[in-house]
Amino acid sequence: MQLVESCPDLPDSDKQICRKTLASNSYNSHPEWILYAMCCDEYPLTRAKTILKIEFICKETPEAEEVPALEKFSLAWSADKYFDIIDWEGTKF
């Protein structure tokens, strides 16, 4: 999250490197891993919202036995919380 927060303050050349690194990092930028982390969040409201998201995803992908890899997504560079780094509205299931 610290990298996302500092990214806008970097020079353009470094910003592109930062964004490319974040976008290709298999842990930090994949929505299914963010969802798993949200299940363990310290705040009950975050955990409750996570369950709703997972239920929605499961309805959209009934053939999946677990939270599927969400293939088409984009990062929200203005996020101030780890679970907002994923542009959930633009994520395809």
C-alpha positions in Angstrom: 0.0 0.0 0.0 2.9 2.3 0.7 4.1 1.9 -2.9 0.6 2.9 -4.2 0.5 5.9 -1.9 3.9 7.2 -3.0 3.4 6.4 -6.7 1.7 9.8 -7.6 4.6 11.7 -6.1 7.2 10.0 -8.3 8.6 11.4 -11.6 6.7 10.0 -14.6 9.4 7.6 -15.6 9.5 6.1 -12.1 5.7 6.2 -11.9 5.4 3.9 -14.9 7.9 1.4 -13.4 5.9 1.5 -10.1 2.6 0.9 -11.8 3.9 -1.9 -14.0 5.4 -3.6 -11.0 2.2 -3.4 -9.0 0.1 -4.5 -11.9 2.2 -7.7 -12.4 2.6 -8.6 -8.8 0.6 -11.8 -8.2 -0.1 -11.1 -4.6 -0.7 -7.4 -4.3 -2.8 -6.8 -7.4 -5.1 -9.9 -7.8 -8.6 -9.3 -6.5 -9.0 -12.8 -5.2 -6.1 -12.4 -2.8 -7.4 -9.0 -1.7 -10.7 -10.7 -0.9 -9.0 -13.4 1.1 -7.1 -10.7 3.1 -10.4 -8.8 3.6 -11.9 -11.9 5.2 -9.4 -11.5 8.0 -9.6 -7.7 8.4 -9.9 -6.3 11.9 -13.1 -4.4 11.1 -16.4 -6.4 11.1 -17.9 -4.1 8.4 -15.0 -4.9 6.0 -15.5 -8.6 6.6 -19.2 -8.4 6.0 -18.8 -6.5 2.7 -16.3 -9.2 1.7 -18.9 -11.9 2.2 -21.3 -10.0 0.0 -18.7 -9.6 -2.7 -17.8 -13.3 -2.6 -21.5 -14.3 -2.7 -22.0 -12.1 -5.7 -18.9 -13.6 -7.5 -20.1 -17.1 -6.7 -23.5 -16.4 -8.2 -21.8 -15.0 -11.3 -19.5 -18.1 -11.6 -21.6 -21.0 -10.2 -19.2 -23.6 -11.7 -16.3 -22.5 -9.5 -15.6 -24.4 -6.3 -13.7 -21.5 -4.8 -13.3 -17.8 -5.4 -12.1 -17.8 -9.0 -9.2 -15.8 -10.4 -10.7 -12.6 -11.6 -9.0 -12.1 -14.9 -10.0 -8.6 -16.0 -9.4 -5.9 -13.5 -7.8 -2.6 -13.1 -6.0 -0.9 -10.2 -7.4 2.2 -8.5 -4.3 4.3 -8.1 -6.1 6.8 -5.8 -6.8 4.1 -3.2 -6.2 4.9 0.5 -7.0 1.4 1.8 -5.6 -1.9 0.6 -9.1 -3.2 -0.3 -9.8 -0.2 -2.5 -6.8 -0.8 -4.7 -9.0 -3.0 -6.9 -11.4 -1.1 -9.1 -14.3 -3.5 -8.2 -16.7 -1.9 -10.6 -14.4 -2.6 -13.5 -13.6 -6.1 -12.4 -14.9 -8.9 -14.7 -15.8 -12.3 -13.4 
